[in-house]
Amino acid sequence: MPDHPTGQSLRFRVKLDGGADLGNWSKCDGLAVEYEIFEYKEGGENGYVHRIPGRAKYQNIKLTRPLNHDSKKVTAWIASLRVAVERQTAEISALDSEGQAIATWNLDGVYPVKWSGPSLDVGNNQVATESLELAHNGFLA
C-alpha cells in the first residue's frame, strides 16, 4: 500500500542527518536563495554601474501535508530538541508517482522554526493537516 493518497503524483521526502526520516510531504515552499546586490558607480565611467553580489539570504522551507503515521516522527524530533537546538543537515527529495527521486536538495544547518498541528473540529469536513517550517544556512553540493 503506498504511503501517499491515491492520485498524488509528486511529493517530497525529508530526511535528516544519518537517515532520520520525517516522511513524505505534499507541499514544499521556500527552496530559494537571494543575493544582496551592491551597486558601485565608478568615477569617470558613466556607461554602466558595477553590480557586486553580497551575502546570500535563504528562505525558510515550509512543508505541509495531511496528518499521517509519520506525524509522530516530527513531534518526536522537535521534542528531542527541547533542551538544546542542534543544527543538522537535511535532504529534501521530490519523488515521482513510483517513489523515485527526480530532484534532491541538500541543506546545511537545519533546525525547526515552527510546527503547526491540525485544528481539530469534528464538525469541519476538511482534511487535518500539519505544517513544518525549517530554517537553514544554505545548500550543499
C-alpha positions in Angstrom: 0.0 0.0 0.0 1.5 3.4 -1.0 2.2 6.0 1.7 0.6 8.8 -0.3 -3.0 9.5 -1.3 -4.3 8.0 -4.5 -3.7 10.2 -7.5 -0.9 12.2 -5.8 2.0 12.0 -8.3 4.5 14.4 -6.8 5.6 14.5 -3.1 8.6 15.5 -1.1 10.6 13.2 1.3 12.6 14.9 4.1 15.5 13.1 5.8 17.8 14.4 8.5 21.4 13.6 9.4 22.2 9.9 9.2 18.9 8.9 7.6 16.3 10.1 10.2 13.2 10.2 8.1 10.4 12.9 8.6 8.3 11.2 5.9 6.6 12.5 2.8 5.1 15.9 2.4 2.5 17.2 -0.2 3.8 20.8 -0.4 7.3 22.3 -0.1 7.9 26.1 -0.4 11.0 28.2 0.1 13.7 26.4 -1.9 15.3 29.7 -2.8 18.4 31.8 -2.4 18.6 35.6 -3.0 21.9 37.6 -3.1 22.2 41.1 -1.9 23.4 43.3 -4.7 25.7 46.3 -4.1 26.0 48.9 -6.8 29.3 50.7 -7.3 29.5 53.8 -9.5 33.0 54.0 -10.8 34.3 57.6 -11.2 34.6 58.7 -14.8 32.6 55.7 -16.2 29.1 56.8 -16.8 28.1 54.0 -19.2 27.3 51.4 -16.5 27.2 50.6 -12.8 29.1 47.7 -11.3 26.8 45.3 -9.6 28.6 43.2 -7.0 27.0 40.2 -5.3 26.8 40.4 -1.5 25.5 38.0 1.2 23.2 35.1 0.4 19.8 35.0 2.1 17.9 31.7 2.4 14.2 31.5 2.8 12.7 29.1 5.4 11.5 25.9 4.0 7.7 25.4 4.6 6.4 21.8 4.4 2.7 20.8 4.5 0.9 17.5 4.5 -2.2 15.7 5.7 -1.7 14.0 9.1 -0.3 10.5 8.7 1.7 7.9 10.5 4.9 10.0 10.0 3.5 12.9 12.0 4.7 11.4 15.3 8.3 11.4 13.9 8.1 15.2 13.6 6.9 15.8 17.1 9.5 13.3 18.4 12.2 15.2 16.6 11.0 18.6 17.9 10.7 17.2 21.4 14.3 15.9 21.2 15.5 19.5 20.7 13.7 20.8 23.7 16.8 21.3 25.8 19.2 22.4 23.0 18.6 23.1 19.4 21.1 21.1 17.3 21.6 22.1 13.7 21.6 19.2 11.2 21.9 18.6 7.5 18.7 17.6 5.7 17.9 16.2 2.3 14.6 17.1 0.5 13.8 14.9 -2.5 11.0 15.4 -5.0 9.5 11.9 -5.6 7.5 10.8 -8.7 4.5 8.5 -8.5 6.7 5.4 -8.2 8.6 6.9 -5.2 11.8 7.6 -7.2 13.7 10.8 -6.5 13.6 13.2 -9.5 15.4 16.1 -7.8 17.2 16.4 -4.4 18.3 19.4 -2.4 20.8 19.1 0.5 20.6 21.8 3.2 23.1 22.8 5.9 22.4 23.9 9.4 18.7 22.9 9.5 16.6 23.4 12.6 12.8 23.7 13.1 11.4 27.2 13.4 7.7 26.4 13.7 5.4 23.4 13.7 1.6 23.7 13.4 -0.7 20.8 14.0 -4.2 20.5 12.8 -7.3 22.4 14.0 -9.4 19.5 15.3 -13.1 20.1 14.7 -15.4 17.1 14.1 -18.0 19.4 12.5 -15.5 20.6 9.9 -15.3 18.5 6.8 -11.7 19.3 5.9 -8.5 17.1 5.9 -6.4 17.5 9.1 -3.0 18.9 8.0 0.2 19.8 9.7 3.0 22.2 8.6 6.7 22.4 9.5 8.9 25.4 8.9 12.7 24.8 8.8 15.5 27.4 8.8 18.8 26.6 7.2 22.2 28.0 6.3 22.3 27.2 2.7 22.5 24.5 0.1 25.2 21.8 0.0 26.5 20.2 -3.2 
